[in-house]
Amino acid sequence: MITSLSIQNVALIDQVRAVFAPGLNVLTGETGAGKSIVVDSINFLLGERPARDFIRAGADFAAVEGMVEIEDADIIEALNRLGIDASGGQLLLERVMQSGGKSGCRINGRIVAVGMLKEVSSLLVDVHGQHEHQSLLDSAKQMALLDQFCGEEMAEKKTILADFLNRYRENGRKLKALAGVGNQRNEQLEFWRSQIQEIEAAALKDGEEETLTARRNRLGGLETLSENTRKALSYLYGGAESQYSALDQVGHAMGCVAEITKYDPAKEALLVNLNDATALLSDIAADLRNYIDELDTDPQELERIESRLDVIYRTKKKFGPTLENVRKKYETLTQHVFAIENSGAEIARLTAVKRTLTQEITRVCNALSAKRTAQATQISADICDVLRDLGMPNARFEITVMRKSAFTPDGNDQVDFMISPNPGEAIKPLKRIASGGEMSRIMLAIKTVLADADRVPTVIFDEVDAGVSGRTAQQVAEKLAAISRRRQILCITHLPQIAAMADTHFHIEKNARETDGETRTITSVQALDPEGITHELARLTGGALITDATLKAAREMKEQATGLKQTK
């Protein structure tokens, strides 16, 4: 329920804050005092588009903030599915509109899109005005209400239906892939085969690209490799560029060290090391000669390597980007081709599965439709009874359940709330009713009967008493009080009978106020104490002239309303 509402810079409102309570919250005031501004502010907070003159004249922005408490576990779960954390049982809704036209929305301090705000608020508040498109006028909402009234059995059958529909759609995708359409199937098959042949012809191998790339780099530096290898050999063995080779120099050094050891045997280790160095240099020279032989390669090899690397690159680019990706693509293609080439038996099997699933889906939909039809009959009769109490004795209300050809997760029914308000009028969809007074009473009757099915915790009625008076007004008041035992009600009214039933009573008025030398009209919202309630009921009953008699009658009306609520 809405626990508090703060409005700033909206139309005639400078700044107000109202704290609402459970049960029936009534808002009254003179015509033009600003009652509709409060409803417009709530609609703005719930995500509706505001009017052009929504922002108070001279202000840079308008802001509305509402605190909502949630006790229903199903609503909390639904909010969690939308990504809204409602585990604390409270939501702070905020919306601001700048004078330039931009608006911002927040839920619990988190910025959200206005579409998200509307989706969230639709679970929390239902607004019924005289001329607005209401949730109860939507066919999908009507079906949802009817299904909630049908209980857990309906939800269980829908779960079964959803499973059948998922299997039916998956089966259909497989059939479509196998059957194809005319020549397109053969064209697809040939295309897959050509891709398989292309991958097979490439014959990609693990590590091949790395090996070839290294070989290509080596061949690219062949001239440098050969030149430096020959120079190294020349330095080791001598040649045109070197008079003395490294081996010659080491040999001379060994002779000198040999002479040293004759006089100093302790230096014999030097002779051993030089001997080892001679052997090592000889080995290195042998390796360099072998390397020169290896460098004498086929002059066409580089061209062949480049060509092979190009095949590898193009194959991986088309089917990759990695070798593993290419292999997976090959496996998928071969599976597709195998499936189509051997599709006859599989198509027959899938077709049989489709027939079975269709039968099961039809069976569940028939059960859903039978349950809805039976429940619709009872609900229709109950709503007609309430309409008679509300001054529409000749109204006919029906919930029609029509079958459609297409299956949906809700079955294949089309649910419509139908009404004939007066004798001789054809029954027609509820959304085509034009009379504000009739619409208000019809909505109230539906809410009365379906109060337990509709889980929205707060319902707002904007002048539900339009066109109502006398005994009917008393019945409307009693119905609102009955609904308020299950839901929080915010009701704008001109009827003292309804106002007397209030658990909390607010008075809306406008006054002239001097601000910075300028006179402005400001709308205020004030919660009334018992004495204030008496005076307001007297005003609603007797008009501008309030006498002792009207005050006494107002007190008696409030006492009678309180007693009536306690007995029911």
BELDA-V479942 format. One record per residue. N is the residue number from 1. RES is the residue in one small letter. SS is DSSP state (H for helix, E for strand, C for the rest). BURIAL is + if it has 24 or more other ideal C-beta (glycine too) atoms within 12 Angstrom, else -. Layout:
BEGIN
N&RES&SS&BURIAL, N&RES&SS&BURIAL
END
This chain:
BEGIN
1&m&C&+, 2&i&E&+, 3&t&E&+, 4&s&E&+, 5&l&E&+, 6&s&E&+, 7&i&E&+, 8&q&E&+, 9&n&E&+, 10&v&E&+, 11&a&C&+, 12&l&C&+, 13&i&E&+, 14&d&E&+, 15&q&E&+, 16&v&E&+, 17&r&E&+, 18&a&E&+, 19&v&E&-, 20&f&C&+, 21&a&C&+, 22&p&C&-, 23&g&C&+, 24&l&E&+, 25&n&E&+, 26&v&E&+, 27&l&E&+, 28&t&E&+, 29&g&C&+, 30&e&C&-, 31&t&C&-, 32&g&C&-, 33&a&C&+, 34&g&C&+, 35&k&H&+, 36&s&H&+, 37&i&H&+, 38&v&H&+, 39&v&H&+, 40&d&H&+, 41&s&H&+, 42&i&H&+, 43&n&H&+, 44&f&H&+, 45&l&H&+, 46&l&C&+, 47&g&C&+, 48&e&C&+, 49&r&C&-, 50&p&C&+, 51&a&C&-, 52&r&C&-, 53&d&C&-, 54&f&C&+, 55&i&E&+, 56&r&C&+, 57&a&C&-, 58&g&C&-, 59&a&C&+, 60&d&C&-, 61&f&E&-, 62&a&E&+, 63&a&E&+, 64&v&E&+, 65&e&E&+, 66&g&E&+, 67&m&E&+, 68&v&E&+, 69&e&E&+, 70&i&C&+, 71&e&C&-, 72&d&C&+, 73&a&H&-, 74&d&H&-, 75&i&H&+, 76&i&H&+, 77&e&H&-, 78&a&H&-, 79&l&H&+, 80&n&H&-, 81&r&H&-, 82&l&C&+, 83&g&C&-, 84&i&C&+, 85&d&C&-, 86&a&C&+, 87&s&C&-, 88&g&C&-, 89&g&C&-, 90&q&E&+, 91&l&E&+, 92&l&E&+, 93&l&E&+, 94&e&E&+, 95&r&E&+, 96&v&E&+, 97&m&E&+, 98&q&E&-, 99&s&C&-, 100&g&C&-, 101&g&C&-, 102&k&C&-, 103&s&E&+, 104&g&E&-, 105&c&E&+, 106&r&E&+, 107&i&E&+, 108&n&C&+, 109&g&C&-, 110&r&E&-, 111&i&E&-, 112&v&E&+, 113&a&C&-, 114&v&H&+, 115&g&H&-, 116&m&H&+, 117&l&H&+, 118&k&H&+, 119&e&H&-, 120&v&H&+, 121&s&H&+, 122&s&C&+, 123&l&C&+, 124&l&C&+, 125&v&E&+, 126&d&E&+, 127&v&E&+, 128&h&E&+, 129&g&C&+, 130&q&C&+, 131&h&C&-, 132&e&C&+, 133&h&C&-, 134&q&C&+, 135&s&H&+, 136&l&H&+, 137&l&H&+, 138&d&C&-, 139&s&H&+, 140&a&H&-, 141&k&H&+, 142&q&H&+, 143&m&H&+, 144&a&H&+, 145&l&H&+, 146&l&H&+, 147&d&H&+, 148&q&H&+, 149&f&H&+, 150&c&H&+, 151&g&C&-, 152&e&H&-, 153&e&H&-, 154&m&H&+, 155&a&H&-, 156&e&H&-, 157&k&H&+, 158&k&H&+, 159&t&H&-, 160&i&H&-, 161&l&H&+, 162&a&H&-, 163&d&H&-, 164&f&H&+, 165&l&H&+, 166&n&H&-, 167&r&H&-, 168&y&H&+, 169&r&H&-, 170&e&H&-, 171&n&H&+, 172&g&H&-, 173&r&H&-, 174&k&H&-, 175&l&H&+, 176&k&H&-, 177&a&H&+, 178&l&H&+, 179&a&H&-, 180&g&C&-, 181&v&C&-, 182&g&C&-, 183&n&H&-, 184&q&H&-, 185&r&H&-, 186&n&H&-, 187&e&H&-, 188&q&H&+, 189&l&H&+, 190&e&H&-, 191&f&H&-, 192&w&H&+, 193&r&H&-, 194&s&H&-, 195&q&H&+, 196&i&H&+, 197&q&H&-, 198&e&H&-, 199&i&H&+, 200&e&H&-, 201&a&H&-, 202&a&H&+, 203&a&C&-, 204&l&C&+, 205&k&C&-, 206&d&C&-, 207&g&C&-, 208&e&H&-, 209&e&H&+, 210&e&H&-, 211&t&H&-, 212&l&H&+, 213&t&H&-, 214&a&H&-, 215&r&H&+, 216&r&H&+, 217&n&H&-, 218&r&H&-, 219&l&H&+, 220&g&H&-, 221&g&C&-, 222&l&H&+, 223&e&H&-, 224&t&H&-, 225&l&H&-, 226&s&H&-, 227&e&H&-, 228&n&H&-, 229&t&H&+, 230&r&H&+, 231&k&H&-, 232&a&H&+, 233&l&H&+, 234&s&H&+, 235&y&H&+, 236&l&H&+, 237&y&H&+, 238&g&C&-, 239&g&E&-, 240&a&C&-, 241&e&C&-, 242&s&E&-, 243&q&C&-, 244&y&C&-, 245&s&C&+, 246&a&H&+, 247&l&H&+, 248&d&H&-, 249&q&H&-, 250&v&H&+, 251&g&H&-, 252&h&H&-, 253&a&H&-, 254&m&H&+, 255&g&H&-, 256&c&H&-, 257&v&H&+, 258&a&H&-, 259&e&H&-, 260&i&H&-, 261&t&H&-, 262&k&H&-, 263&y&H&-, 264&d&C&-, 265&p&H&-, 266&a&H&-, 267&k&H&-, 268&e&H&-, 269&a&H&-, 270&l&H&-, 271&l&H&+, 272&v&H&-, 273&n&H&-, 274&l&H&+, 275&n&H&-, 276&d&H&-, 277&a&H&-, 278&t&H&+, 279&a&H&-, 280&l&H&-, 281&l&H&+, 282&s&H&-, 283&d&H&-, 284&i&H&-, 285&a&H&+, 286&a&H&-, 287&d&H&-, 288&l&H&+, 289&r&H&-, 290&n&H&-, 291&y&H&-, 292&i&H&-, 293&d&H&-, 294&e&H&-, 295&l&H&+, 296&d&C&-, 297&t&C&-, 298&d&C&-, 299&p&C&-, 300&q&C&-, 301&e&H&-, 302&l&H&-, 303&e&H&-, 304&r&H&-, 305&i&H&+, 306&e&H&-, 307&s&H&-, 308&r&H&+, 309&l&H&+, 310&d&H&-, 311&v&H&+, 312&i&H&+, 313&y&H&-, 314&r&H&-, 315&t&H&+, 316&k&H&+, 317&k&H&-, 318&k&H&-, 319&f&H&+, 320&g&C&-, 321&p&C&-, 322&t&C&-, 323&l&H&+, 324&e&H&-, 325&n&H&-, 326&v&H&+, 327&r&H&-, 328&k&H&-, 329&k&H&+, 330&y&H&+, 331&e&H&-, 332&t&H&-, 333&l&H&+, 334&t&H&-, 335&q&H&-, 336&h&H&+, 337&v&H&+, 338&f&H&-, 339&a&H&+, 340&i&H&+, 341&e&H&-, 342&n&C&-, 343&s&H&+, 344&g&H&-, 345&a&H&-, 346&e&H&-, 347&i&H&-, 348&a&H&-, 349&r&H&-, 350&l&H&+, 351&t&H&-, 352&a&H&-, 353&v&H&-, 354&k&H&+, 355&r&H&-, 356&t&H&-, 357&l&H&+, 358&t&H&-, 359&q&H&-, 360&e&H&+, 361&i&H&+, 362&t&H&-, 363&r&H&-, 364&v&H&+, 365&c&H&+, 366&n&H&-, 367&a&H&+, 368&l&H&+, 369&s&H&+, 370&a&H&-, 371&k&H&+, 372&r&H&+, 373&t&H&+, 374&a&H&-, 375&q&H&+, 376&a&H&+, 377&t&H&-, 378&q&H&-, 379&i&H&+, 380&s&H&+, 381&a&H&-, 382&d&H&+, 383&i&H&+, 384&c&H&+, 385&d&H&-, 386&v&H&+, 387&l&H&+, 388&r&H&-, 389&d&H&+, 390&l&C&+, 391&g&C&+, 392&m&C&+, 393&p&C&-, 394&n&C&-, 395&a&C&+, 396&r&E&+, 397&f&E&+, 398&e&E&+, 399&i&E&+, 400&t&E&+, 401&v&E&+, 402&m&E&-, 403&r&E&-, 404&k&E&-, 405&s&E&-, 406&a&E&-, 407&f&E&+, 408&t&E&-, 409&p&C&+, 410&d&C&+, 411&g&E&+, 412&n&E&+, 413&d&E&+, 414&q&E&+, 415&v&E&+, 416&d&E&+, 417&f&E&+, 418&m&E&+, 419&i&E&+, 420&s&E&+, 421&p&C&+, 422&n&C&-, 423&p&C&-, 424&g&C&-, 425&e&C&-, 426&a&C&-, 427&i&C&+, 428&k&E&-, 429&p&E&+, 430&l&H&+, 431&k&H&-, 432&r&H&-, 433&i&C&+, 434&a&C&-, 435&s&C&-, 436&g&H&+, 437&g&H&+, 438&e&H&+, 439&m&H&+, 440&s&H&+, 441&r&H&+, 442&i&H&+, 443&m&H&+, 444&l&H&+, 445&a&H&+, 446&i&H&+, 447&k&H&+, 448&t&H&+, 449&v&H&+, 450&l&C&+, 451&a&C&+, 452&d&C&-, 453&a&C&+, 454&d&C&+, 455&r&C&+, 456&v&C&+, 457&p&C&+, 458&t&E&+, 459&v&E&+, 460&i&E&+, 461&f&E&+, 462&d&E&+, 463&e&C&+, 464&v&C&+, 465&d&C&+, 466&a&C&+, 467&g&C&+, 468&v&C&+, 469&s&C&-, 470&g&H&-, 471&r&H&-, 472&t&H&+, 473&a&H&+, 474&q&H&+, 475&q&H&+, 476&v&H&+, 477&a&H&+, 478&e&H&+, 479&k&H&+, 480&l&H&+, 481&a&H&+, 482&a&H&+, 483&i&H&+, 484&s&C&+, 485&r&C&-, 486&r&C&+, 487&r&C&+, 488&q&E&+, 489&i&E&+, 490&l&E&+, 491&c&E&+, 492&i&E&+, 493&t&C&+, 494&h&C&+, 495&l&C&+, 496&p&H&+, 497&q&H&+, 498&i&H&+, 499&a&H&+, 500&a&H&+, 501&m&C&+, 502&a&C&+, 503&d&C&+, 504&t&E&+, 505&h&E&+, 506&f&E&+, 507&h&E&+, 508&i&E&+, 509&e&E&+, 510&k&E&+, 511&n&E&-, 512&a&E&-, 513&r&E&-, 514&e&E&-, 515&t&E&-, 516&d&C&-, 517&g&C&-, 518&e&E&-, 519&t&E&-, 520&r&E&-, 521&t&E&-, 522&i&E&+, 523&t&E&+, 524&s&E&+, 525&v&E&+, 526&q&E&+, 527&a&E&+, 528&l&C&+, 529&d&C&-, 530&p&H&-, 531&e&H&-, 532&g&H&+, 533&i&H&+, 534&t&H&+, 535&h&H&+, 536&e&H&+, 537&l&H&+, 538&a&H&+, 539&r&H&+, 540&l&H&+, 541&t&H&+, 542&g&H&-, 543&g&C&-, 544&a&C&-, 545&l&C&-, 546&i&C&-, 547&t&C&-, 548&d&H&-, 549&a&H&-, 550&t&H&+, 551&l&H&+, 552&k&H&-, 553&a&H&-, 554&a&H&+, 555&r&H&+, 556&e&H&-, 557&m&H&+, 558&k&H&+, 559&e&H&-, 560&q&H&-, 561&a&H&+, 562&t&H&-, 563&g&H&-, 564&l&H&-, 565&k&H&-, 566&q&H&-, 567&t&H&-, 568&k&C&-
END
